Amino acid sequence: MVKYTSTTLTKIQELIKETGYVLRYEKGNFKSGYCILQDKKVIVINKYFETEARINSLLEILPSLNIKLDDLTEGSRKFIEKINQKELLFDEKPNP
């Protein structure tokens, strides 16, 4: 399990920023609590979500972003590896 702290949320937000996506927190009627605009690389999360729900939504989104591990900082790569060991979100091999 991932710790549901503001530090974890910050790490996930930095990771998403490194992928080139813009993360916004806004109100909306999202059935899943979030919306991804792939063409514009924008992720919108329900602004009324608390930290735990924000982390869960972002962890759900991460595998669909086609993250290239080579483009990330060392800290972000280690964070993904840590998440992957606990949550099994990503394939063992980096994306091409």
N, C-alpha and C positions, 0 to 999 in steps of 0.2 A: 504494500500500500504506500501511496505517496502521502507525505505530510501535508495537511491542508493549512499552510501558513502563508502569510503575505510574502515571505522570502521565496517560497516555491512559485507563487503566482508571478513574482517579478522575474524569476529565471525563465519561466515559460514565455512571458511577454517579450523578454530580450531575444529568446530563441526565435519567436515568430517574426520579430523585427529584422533579424538577420536573414530570414528567408525572403525578405522583400515585401512582405505583407504589412498592411496597416491595420492595427487593431483598435477598434473603437467600442466604447460602451455607450449604448443608447437605448431608449425605450422603444419597444416594438412588440408586435404580436407574433413572436416566433414560436412555433409549436415546439421546436427542439431547444429553444433558449438562445439560439444563435443563427446567424445567416452568413454565408460565404459568397462573396461576389468574385468568382474566379478571374474573370477578364480584367477586373480592376485591382485585383490582389488586395481586397478589403475583407476583413472579418468583423462582424458586428455581434457583440454579446449583449444580452439583456442587462441594462445598467442596474437593475434592482436585485440582481443575483448577489449573494454573499460570496465570500472567498471560496468556500468549498464548491459551490455550484459553478463558479467561474473556472476553477481549476479543472473540474470534471468536464466542462464543455470544451475547454482548450485541449485537454488530453484526447478527447474524442475527435477533435479536428486535426490534430497533428499528423496522423498517418495519411490523410488525404492531401497534404500539401506538397507531396513529392519532394521532400527535403533532400538536398545533396549534402552529405556529411562533409565533403571536402570544402564546401563554401562556408562552413561554420567555424567559429573560434574554438580553440581547444576546450575552453570551459563549457561551451554549449554541447560539444561532442560528448564530453564526459557526462553531462547532465542527461543527454539522450540515452547513453549507455546505462546509466543508473535507472532511468525510467523503464527502459527496455527490459532490464533484468527483473524488475518488479512487476511490470504491467504487460510485457510482451506486445508492445504497440508497433514495433517496426521489425522488418525482416532483418536477418543476420547480416546480409550484404548491403553495402551502401547503394543508393539509387544511382544509375548511370547518368 
